[in-house]
Amino acid sequence: MSSFMRAAMVTVAVSGLALLSGCGGGDGSAKSDGIEGAKEGKKAASASPSSGASASDGTDAPKFDLPKGVRTVFDDGDMTGDPKKDEVLRDHAYAVEAMALAYATGKPDVPVVHRYYQDAAGQQVQSRVKKYRAEGKVGTGTYRYYNRKVTVGKSAAAVTFCESQRDAFAKMVKTGKVVRTKPSISDFTSGKAIMEKRGDTWVVISMAGNGGDEKCAR
């Protein structure tokens, strides 16, 4: 399995973010919006560069040119039938695919990544992808997402989810060798993304995860 998506979900500037696993503190500072962690994501904005992204293209689906052998798979049953919640889940799926693209190519500094990851989350994706690429690795394989649940507040939303990397691996750039590992509980991660609507797009502003979560095993 690959470590790239799991590494990207480590807590970043989200001390008030409560995970499904119970990780994270939670001082209630962002509860005025009904979404814990929303303010923490915004706090990092002052330290982050401008995203340079625009959501002015409306609801048109972004283009993802994933390398051969790289896939993201989502359970159809995660959609709720509620237009606003499903809009959040749709953009969360786009964000995940943008992250997969960044790791699979080793290029985080592209418009689609800036569009869906901003503030604290944007900084983290940039840092993690560059570090992974500096180690001579890119990601490959299939990343599966399921049990996605969404809570929508006044100006922010939270998406909790499970991820399986059982069929995902690191690939060495120089040799093209896929580093396959034995299946284990560490293949499964629970995560939480805090999202805010900017223009026509719900963007991830902070995120955290818990690797090796038995609740996500399948």
C-alpha atoms as an extended CHARMM CRD file, in Angstrom:
* protein
*
       218  EXT
         1         1  MET       CA              0.0000000000        0.0000000000        0.0000000000  PROA      1               0.0000000000
         2         2  SER       CA              1.0800000000        3.5990000000       -0.4900000000  PROA      2               0.0000000000
         3         3  SER       CA              1.5810000000        6.0250000000        2.3450000000  PROA      3               0.0000000000
         4         4  PHE       CA              0.9250000000        9.1300000000        0.3220000000  PROA      4               0.0000000000
         5         5  MET       CA             -2.7720000000        9.7640000000        0.9300000000  PROA      5               0.0000000000
         6         6  ARG       CA             -2.4490000000        8.7980000000        4.5800000000  PROA      6               0.0000000000
         7         7  ALA       CA              0.4280000000       11.2110000000        5.0430000000  PROA      7               0.0000000000
         8         8  ALA       CA             -1.6500000000       13.9450000000        3.4670000000  PROA      8               0.0000000000
         9         9  MET       CA             -4.3990000000       13.4600000000        6.0240000000  PROA      9               0.0000000000
        10        10  VAL       CA             -2.2790000000       14.0700000000        9.1390000000  PROA      10              0.0000000000
        11        11  THR       CA             -3.6740000000       16.8950000000       11.2790000000  PROA      11              0.0000000000
        12        12  VAL       CA             -2.5760000000       20.3470000000       10.1420000000  PROA      12              0.0000000000
        13        13  ALA       CA             -3.4240000000       23.4450000000       12.1710000000  PROA      13              0.0000000000
        14        14  VAL       CA             -6.7220000000       21.9050000000       13.2480000000  PROA      14              0.0000000000
        15        15  SER       CA             -6.4280000000       21.5700000000       17.0050000000  PROA      15              0.0000000000
        16        16  GLY       CA            -10.2060000000       21.8110000000       17.3140000000  PROA      16              0.0000000000
        17        17  LEU       CA            -10.8990000000       19.1230000000       14.7380000000  PROA      17              0.0000000000
        18        18  ALA       CA            -12.6620000000       16.0610000000       16.1260000000  PROA      18              0.0000000000
        19        19  LEU       CA            -12.1280000000       12.8910000000       14.1010000000  PROA      19              0.0000000000
        20        20  LEU       CA            -14.3540000000        9.8790000000       13.8770000000  PROA      20              0.0000000000
        21        21  SER       CA            -11.6090000000        8.0720000000       15.7500000000  PROA      21              0.0000000000
        22        22  GLY       CA            -11.7110000000       10.5450000000       18.6060000000  PROA      22              0.0000000000
        23        23  CYS       CA             -8.3280000000       12.0600000000       17.7610000000  PROA      23              0.0000000000
        24        24  GLY       CA             -7.9680000000       15.8110000000       18.0960000000  PROA      24              0.0000000000
        25        25  GLY       CA             -9.0170000000       18.1190000000       20.8740000000  PROA      25              0.0000000000
        26        26  GLY       CA            -12.0140000000       20.3240000000       20.3480000000  PROA      26              0.0000000000
        27        27  ASP       CA            -12.2570000000       23.5480000000       22.2970000000  PROA      27              0.0000000000
        28        28  GLY       CA            -15.5910000000       24.4730000000       20.7780000000  PROA      28              0.0000000000
        29        29  SER       CA            -14.1800000000       27.6690000000       19.2910000000  PROA      29              0.0000000000
        30        30  ALA       CA            -15.8000000000       27.0640000000       15.9030000000  PROA      30              0.0000000000
        31        31  LYS       CA            -19.1700000000       25.8450000000       17.0880000000  PROA      31              0.0000000000
        32        32  SER       CA            -20.8700000000       29.1170000000       16.1710000000  PROA      32              0.0000000000
        33        33  ASP       CA            -21.0010000000       27.6730000000       12.6710000000  PROA      33              0.0000000000
        34        34  GLY       CA            -21.9050000000       24.1960000000       13.9050000000  PROA      34              0.0000000000
        35        35  ILE       CA            -18.7360000000       22.7420000000       12.3860000000  PROA      35              0.0000000000
        36        36  GLU       CA            -15.7900000000       22.0030000000       14.6580000000  PROA      36              0.0000000000
        37        37  GLY       CA            -12.4730000000       22.9280000000       13.0880000000  PROA      37              0.0000000000
        38        38  ALA       CA            -13.8020000000       25.5080000000       10.6450000000  PROA      38              0.0000000000
        39        39  LYS       CA            -12.0520000000       28.4490000000       12.3110000000  PROA      39              0.0000000000
        40        40  GLU       CA             -8.7770000000       26.5890000000       12.6360000000  PROA      40              0.0000000000
        41        41  GLY       CA             -8.6310000000       26.0940000000        8.8790000000  PROA      41              0.0000000000
        42        42  LYS       CA             -9.1990000000       29.7990000000        8.3230000000  PROA      42              0.0000000000
        43        43  LYS       CA             -6.5370000000       30.8270000000       10.8390000000  PROA      43              0.0000000000
        44        44  ALA       CA             -3.8390000000       29.3740000000        8.6260000000  PROA      44              0.0000000000
        45        45  ALA       CA             -4.9340000000       31.5040000000        5.6870000000  PROA      45              0.0000000000
        46        46  SER       CA             -2.9050000000       34.5030000000        6.8380000000  PROA      46              0.0000000000
        47        47  ALA       CA              0.2680000000       32.4220000000        6.6350000000  PROA      47              0.0000000000
        48        48  SER       CA             -0.4810000000       30.8040000000        3.3070000000  PROA      48              0.0000000000
        49        49  PRO       CA              0.0990000000       32.2030000000       -0.1640000000  PROA      49              0.0000000000
        50        50  SER       CA             -2.8140000000       33.0590000000       -2.4010000000  PROA      50              0.0000000000
        51        51  SER       CA             -4.3010000000       29.9810000000       -3.9780000000  PROA      51              0.0000000000
        52        52  GLY       CA             -4.4440000000       31.6500000000       -7.3660000000  PROA      52              0.0000000000
        53        53  ALA       CA             -7.5120000000       29.5370000000       -8.1080000000  PROA      53              0.0000000000
        54        54  SER       CA            -10.9470000000       30.5340000000       -9.2510000000  PROA      54              0.0000000000
        55        55  ALA       CA            -14.2900000000       28.7970000000       -9.0850000000  PROA      55              0.0000000000
        56        56  SER       CA            -15.7790000000       31.0160000000      -11.7660000000  PROA      56              0.0000000000
        57        57  ASP       CA            -16.3690000000       28.1090000000      -14.1230000000  PROA      57              0.0000000000
        58        58  GLY       CA            -19.4970000000       27.1240000000      -12.2130000000  PROA      58              0.0000000000
        59        59  THR       CA            -20.4530000000       23.5020000000      -11.7260000000  PROA      59              0.0000000000
        60        60  ASP       CA            -18.5760000000       22.1470000000      -14.7450000000  PROA      60              0.0000000000
        61        61  ALA       CA            -16.6270000000       19.0710000000      -13.7630000000  PROA      61              0.0000000000
        62        62  PRO       CA            -12.8710000000       19.6500000000      -13.6140000000  PROA      62              0.0000000000
        63        63  LYS       CA            -10.5600000000       17.6670000000      -15.8600000000  PROA      63              0.0000000000
        64        64  PHE       CA             -8.3340000000       15.0480000000      -14.2290000000  PROA      64              0.0000000000
        65        65  ASP       CA             -5.7140000000       13.4190000000      -16.4150000000  PROA      65              0.0000000000
        66        66  LEU       CA             -4.6580000000       10.6940000000      -14.0100000000  PROA      66              0.0000000000
        67        67  PRO       CA             -1.6980000000        8.5520000000      -15.1030000000  PROA      67              0.0000000000
        68        68  LYS       CA             -2.3880000000        5.0040000000      -16.2380000000  PROA      68              0.0000000000
        69        69  GLY       CA             -2.9320000000        2.6890000000      -13.3070000000  PROA      69              0.0000000000
        70        70  VAL       CA             -4.2450000000        5.3710000000      -10.9330000000  PROA      70              0.0000000000
        71        71  ARG       CA             -7.9170000000        5.3730000000       -9.9090000000  PROA      71              0.0000000000
        72        72  THR       CA            -10.1690000000        6.8400000000       -7.2400000000  PROA      72              0.0000000000
        73        73  VAL       CA            -13.3690000000        4.9230000000       -6.4620000000  PROA      73              0.0000000000
        74        74  PHE       CA            -16.3620000000        6.2090000000       -4.4690000000  PROA      74              0.0000000000
        75        75  ASP       CA            -19.3920000000        4.3210000000       -3.1710000000  PROA      75              0.0000000000
        76        76  ASP       CA            -22.5600000000        5.4810000000       -4.9570000000  PROA      76              0.0000000000
        77        77  GLY       CA            -24.4790000000        4.8900000000       -1.7410000000  PROA      77              0.0000000000
        78        78  ASP       CA            -22.7300000000        7.8260000000       -0.0700000000  PROA      78              0.0000000000
        79        79  MET       CA            -24.9280000000       10.3570000000       -1.8700000000  PROA      79              0.0000000000
        80        80  THR       CA            -27.8210000000       11.5990000000        0.2710000000  PROA      80              0.0000000000
        81        81  GLY       CA            -30.4280000000       13.0060000000       -2.1140000000  PROA      81              0.0000000000
        82        82  ASP       CA            -30.1100000000       16.3750000000       -0.3750000000  PROA      82              0.0000000000
        83        83  PRO       CA            -28.8940000000       18.8930000000       -3.0180000000  PROA      83              0.0000000000
        84        84  LYS       CA            -26.6180000000       20.8850000000       -0.7010000000  PROA      84              0.0000000000
        85        85  LYS       CA            -25.0560000000       17.8600000000        0.9940000000  PROA      85              0.0000000000
        86        86  ASP       CA            -24.5190000000       16.1210000000       -2.3210000000  PROA      86              0.0000000000
        87        87  GLU       CA            -22.8630000000       19.2660000000       -3.6960000000  PROA      87              0.0000000000
        88        88  VAL       CA            -20.3690000000       19.1010000000       -0.8140000000  PROA      88              0.0000000000
        89        89  LEU       CA            -19.7670000000       15.3790000000       -1.4050000000  PROA      89              0.0000000000
        90        90  ARG       CA            -19.2690000000       16.0060000000       -5.1210000000  PROA      90              0.0000000000
        91        91  ASP       CA            -16.5920000000       18.6320000000       -4.4940000000  PROA      91              0.0000000000
        92        92  HSD       CA            -14.9910000000       16.4740000000       -1.8130000000  PROA      92              0.0000000000
        93        93  ALA       CA            -14.6520000000       13.7260000000       -4.4220000000  PROA      93              0.0000000000
        94        94  TYR       CA            -13.0850000000       16.2290000000       -6.8290000000  PROA      94              0.0000000000
        95        95  ALA       CA            -10.6710000000       17.3010000000       -4.0690000000  PROA      95              0.0000000000
        96        96  VAL       CA             -9.6250000000       13.7030000000       -3.4410000000  PROA      96              0.0000000000
        97        97  GLU       CA             -9.0480000000       13.1870000000       -7.1460000000  PROA      97              0.0000000000
        98        98  ALA       CA             -6.9730000000       16.3800000000       -7.2740000000  PROA      98              0.0000000000
        99        99  MET       CA             -4.8150000000       15.0310000000       -4.4520000000  PROA      99              0.0000000000
       100       100  ALA       CA             -4.4220000000       11.7000000000       -6.2570000000  PROA      100             0.0000000000
       101       101  LEU       CA             -3.3090000000       13.5950000000       -9.3580000000  PROA      101             0.0000000000
       102       102  ALA       CA             -0.7510000000       15.5790000000       -7.3590000000  PROA      102             0.0000000000
       103       103  TYR       CA              0.7950000000       12.4670000000       -5.8160000000  PROA      103             0.0000000000
       104       104  ALA       CA              0.6660000000       10.4080000000       -8.9890000000  PROA      104             0.0000000000
       105       105  THR       CA              2.5190000000       13.0740000000      -10.9590000000  PROA      105             0.0000000000
       106       106  GLY       CA              4.5900000000       14.6330000000       -8.1730000000  PROA      106             0.0000000000
       107       107  LYS       CA              3.1910000000       18.0320000000       -9.1910000000  PROA      107             0.0000000000
       108       108  PRO       CA              1.0840000000       19.7060000000       -6.4760000000  PROA      108             0.0000000000
       109       109  ASP       CA              1.3780000000       23.2070000000       -7.8850000000  PROA      109             0.0000000000
       110       110  VAL       CA             -1.3500000000       22.9090000000      -10.5130000000  PROA      110             0.0000000000
       111       111  PRO       CA             -4.6400000000       24.8610000000      -10.7320000000  PROA      111             0.0000000000
       112       112  VAL       CA             -6.9570000000       21.9590000000       -9.8650000000  PROA      112             0.0000000000
       113       113  VAL       CA             -5.0730000000       21.3150000000       -6.6050000000  PROA      113             0.0000000000
       114       114  HSD       CA             -5.1510000000       25.0100000000       -5.6540000000  PROA      114             0.0000000000
       115       115  ARG       CA             -8.8390000000       25.0930000000       -6.4640000000  PROA      115             0.0000000000
       116       116  TYR       CA             -9.8040000000       22.3490000000       -4.0230000000  PROA      116             0.0000000000
       117       117  TYR       CA             -7.1790000000       22.7290000000       -1.2620000000  PROA      117             0.0000000000
       118       118  GLN       CA             -6.6730000000       26.1410000000        0.3070000000  PROA      118             0.0000000000
       119       119  ASP       CA             -5.4980000000       27.6950000000        3.5700000000  PROA      119             0.0000000000
       120       120  ALA       CA             -4.0460000000       25.1080000000        6.0020000000  PROA      120             0.0000000000
       121       121  ALA       CA             -5.0200000000       22.1570000000        3.8000000000  PROA      121             0.0000000000
       122       122  GLY       CA             -3.4340000000       23.7610000000        0.7540000000  PROA      122             0.0000000000
       123       123  GLN       CA             -0.1490000000       24.2440000000        2.5790000000  PROA      123             0.0000000000
       124       124  GLN       CA             -0.1790000000       20.6600000000        3.7460000000  PROA      124             0.0000000000
       125       125  VAL       CA             -0.8130000000       19.1380000000        0.3270000000  PROA      125             0.0000000000
       126       126  GLN       CA              1.9840000000       21.2200000000       -1.1800000000  PROA      126             0.0000000000
       127       127  SER       CA              4.4390000000       20.2020000000        1.5340000000  PROA      127             0.0000000000
       128       128  ARG       CA              3.5670000000       16.4990000000        1.5910000000  PROA      128             0.0000000000
       129       129  VAL       CA              3.5690000000       15.9880000000       -2.1740000000  PROA      129             0.0000000000
       130       130  LYS       CA              6.9120000000       17.7580000000       -2.5910000000  PROA      130             0.0000000000
       131       131  LYS       CA              8.4510000000       15.6610000000        0.1840000000  PROA      131             0.0000000000
       132       132  TYR       CA              7.1120000000       12.4280000000       -1.3400000000  PROA      132             0.0000000000
       133       133  ARG       CA              8.4690000000       13.3680000000       -4.7630000000  PROA      133             0.0000000000
       134       134  ALA       CA             11.8380000000       14.3330000000       -3.2490000000  PROA      134             0.0000000000
       135       135  GLU       CA             12.0400000000       10.7730000000       -1.9150000000  PROA      135             0.0000000000
       136       136  GLY       CA             11.8010000000        9.5760000000       -5.5120000000  PROA      136             0.0000000000
       137       137  LYS       CA              8.2220000000        8.3070000000       -5.2090000000  PROA      137             0.0000000000
       138       138  VAL       CA              4.8540000000        8.8290000000       -6.8350000000  PROA      138             0.0000000000
       139       139  GLY       CA              1.5780000000        7.1030000000       -6.0750000000  PROA      139             0.0000000000
       140       140  THR       CA             -0.1490000000        4.4380000000       -8.1280000000  PROA      140             0.0000000000
       141       141  GLY       CA             -3.0510000000        2.0290000000       -7.7820000000  PROA      141             0.0000000000
       142       142  THR       CA             -6.6460000000        2.3450000000       -6.6290000000  PROA      142             0.0000000000
       143       143  TYR       CA             -7.8520000000        4.4690000000       -3.7120000000  PROA      143             0.0000000000
       144       144  ARG       CA            -11.3140000000        3.6160000000       -2.4180000000  PROA      144             0.0000000000
       145       145  TYR       CA            -13.5610000000        5.9650000000       -0.4190000000  PROA      145             0.0000000000
       146       146  TYR       CA            -16.7000000000        4.9480000000        1.4250000000  PROA      146             0.0000000000
       147       147  ASN       CA            -18.8960000000        5.7040000000        4.4370000000  PROA      147             0.0000000000
       148       148  ARG       CA            -18.7590000000        9.3760000000        3.5430000000  PROA      148             0.0000000000
       149       149  LYS       CA            -20.9960000000       11.5060000000        5.7660000000  PROA      149             0.0000000000
       150       150  VAL       CA            -21.5140000000       15.2490000000        5.5520000000  PROA      150             0.0000000000
       151       151  THR       CA            -22.6410000000       17.8730000000        8.0520000000  PROA      151             0.0000000000
       152       152  VAL       CA            -23.4150000000       21.3470000000        6.6940000000  PROA      152             0.0000000000
       153       153  GLY       CA            -23.2500000000       24.4860000000        8.8420000000  PROA      153             0.0000000000
       154       154  LYS       CA            -23.8890000000       28.1380000000        8.0050000000  PROA      154             0.0000000000
       155       155  SER       CA            -20.6390000000       28.7350000000        6.1330000000  PROA      155             0.0000000000
       156       156  ALA       CA            -18.7020000000       25.4660000000        6.4250000000  PROA      156             0.0000000000
       157       157  ALA       CA            -19.2050000000       21.7320000000        6.0680000000  PROA      157             0.0000000000
       158       158  ALA       CA            -17.5060000000       18.6390000000        7.4500000000  PROA      158             0.0000000000
       159       159  VAL       CA            -17.0500000000       15.3990000000        5.5090000000  PROA      159             0.0000000000
       160       160  THR       CA            -16.0560000000       12.2670000000        7.4030000000  PROA      160             0.0000000000
       161       161  PHE       CA            -15.0280000000        9.2110000000        5.4300000000  PROA      161             0.0000000000
       162       162  CYS       CA            -13.1070000000        5.9660000000        5.2140000000  PROA      162             0.0000000000
       163       163  GLU       CA            -10.3070000000        5.2450000000        2.7700000000  PROA      163             0.0000000000
       164       164  SER       CA             -8.7780000000        1.9590000000        1.6680000000  PROA      164             0.0000000000
       165       165  GLN       CA             -5.2670000000        1.8360000000        0.2160000000  PROA      165             0.0000000000
       166       166  ARG       CA             -5.1940000000       -1.9460000000        0.0010000000  PROA      166             0.0000000000
       167       167  ASP       CA             -4.7510000000       -1.6750000000       -3.7570000000  PROA      167             0.0000000000
       168       168  ALA       CA             -2.5630000000        1.4450000000       -3.7080000000  PROA      168             0.0000000000
       169       169  PHE       CA              1.2290000000        1.5350000000       -3.7030000000  PROA      169             0.0000000000
       170       170  ALA       CA              4.2780000000        3.7330000000       -4.0350000000  PROA      170             0.0000000000
       171       171  LYS       CA              6.1630000000        3.6890000000       -7.3180000000  PROA      171             0.0000000000
       172       172  MET       CA              9.8240000000        4.6030000000       -7.6220000000  PROA      172             0.0000000000
       173       173  VAL       CA             10.2720000000        7.2810000000      -10.2590000000  PROA      173             0.0000000000
       174       174  LYS       CA             13.7340000000        6.2540000000      -11.4930000000  PROA      174             0.0000000000
       175       175  THR       CA             13.0250000000        2.5540000000      -11.9360000000  PROA      175             0.0000000000
       176       176  GLY       CA              9.2620000000        2.4580000000      -12.3440000000  PROA      176             0.0000000000
       177       177  LYS       CA              9.1760000000       -0.3030000000       -9.7200000000  PROA      177             0.0000000000
       178       178  VAL       CA              5.9380000000       -0.5840000000       -7.7410000000  PROA      178             0.0000000000
       179       179  VAL       CA              6.6600000000       -1.1360000000       -4.0500000000  PROA      179             0.0000000000
       180       180  ARG       CA              4.0540000000       -3.7040000000       -3.0220000000  PROA      180             0.0000000000
       181       181  THR       CA              3.4350000000       -4.4120000000        0.6480000000  PROA      181             0.0000000000
       182       182  LYS       CA              1.4950000000       -7.0520000000        2.5410000000  PROA      182             0.0000000000
       183       183  PRO       CA             -2.1460000000       -6.2510000000        3.4000000000  PROA      183             0.0000000000
       184       184  SER       CA             -2.5990000000       -4.9380000000        6.9320000000  PROA      184             0.0000000000
       185       185  ILE       CA             -4.9110000000       -2.8170000000        9.0630000000  PROA      185             0.0000000000
       186       186  SER       CA             -2.7300000000        0.1760000000        8.1990000000  PROA      186             0.0000000000
       187       187  ASP       CA             -4.2840000000        0.0730000000        4.7220000000  PROA      187             0.0000000000
       188       188  PHE       CA             -7.3960000000        1.7100000000        6.1870000000  PROA      188             0.0000000000
       189       189  THR       CA             -7.7750000000        5.3250000000        7.2550000000  PROA      189             0.0000000000
       190       190  SER       CA            -10.6270000000        7.3710000000        8.7150000000  PROA      190             0.0000000000
       191       191  GLY       CA            -10.5600000000       11.0400000000        7.8690000000  PROA      191             0.0000000000
       192       192  LYS       CA            -12.3340000000       14.3400000000        8.2270000000  PROA      192             0.0000000000
       193       193  ALA       CA            -12.2100000000       17.3110000000        5.8800000000  PROA      193             0.0000000000
       194       194  ILE       CA            -13.4760000000       20.7790000000        6.7780000000  PROA      194             0.0000000000
       195       195  MET       CA            -14.7970000000       22.5430000000        3.6860000000  PROA      195             0.0000000000
       196       196  GLU       CA            -15.9100000000       26.0760000000        2.9230000000  PROA      196             0.0000000000
       197       197  LYS       CA            -17.7850000000       27.3470000000       -0.1160000000  PROA      197             0.0000000000
       198       198  ARG       CA            -15.8240000000       29.8880000000       -2.1080000000  PROA      198             0.0000000000
       199       199  GLY       CA            -17.5150000000       31.0440000000       -5.2500000000  PROA      199             0.0000000000
       200       200  ASP       CA            -19.1970000000       27.9740000000       -6.7370000000  PROA      200             0.0000000000
       201       201  THR       CA            -16.7810000000       25.4830000000       -5.1780000000  PROA      201             0.0000000000
       202       202  TRP       CA            -16.5830000000       23.7680000000       -1.8010000000  PROA      202             0.0000000000
       203       203  VAL       CA            -12.8640000000       23.7560000000       -0.9580000000  PROA      203             0.0000000000
       204       204  VAL       CA            -10.9840000000       21.8200000000        1.7280000000  PROA      204             0.0000000000
       205       205  ILE       CA             -9.4910000000       24.2730000000        4.2370000000  PROA      205             0.0000000000
       206       206  SER       CA             -8.3270000000       21.7950000000        6.9050000000  PROA      206             0.0000000000
       207       207  MET       CA             -8.1350000000       18.0300000000        7.2510000000  PROA      207             0.0000000000
       208       208  ALA       CA             -7.0190000000       15.2500000000        9.5410000000  PROA      208             0.0000000000
       209       209  GLY       CA             -6.9830000000       11.4580000000        9.6090000000  PROA      209             0.0000000000
       210       210  ASN       CA             -6.3270000000        8.3470000000       11.6330000000  PROA      210             0.0000000000
       211       211  GLY       CA             -4.3880000000        5.5640000000        9.9420000000  PROA      211             0.0000000000
       212       212  GLY       CA             -4.9570000000        1.9220000000       10.8240000000  PROA      212             0.0000000000
       213       213  ASP       CA             -8.5630000000        2.5120000000       11.8760000000  PROA      213             0.0000000000
       214       214  GLU       CA            -10.3790000000       -0.8000000000       12.3550000000  PROA      214             0.0000000000
       215       215  LYS       CA            -13.7410000000        0.9060000000       11.8840000000  PROA      215             0.0000000000
       216       216  CYS       CA            -12.8340000000        1.4010000000        8.2280000000  PROA      216             0.0000000000
       217       217  ALA       CA            -11.5700000000       -2.1360000000        7.5910000000  PROA      217             0.0000000000
       218       218  ARG       CA            -13.4220000000       -4.0210000000        4.8640000000  PROA      218             0.0000000000
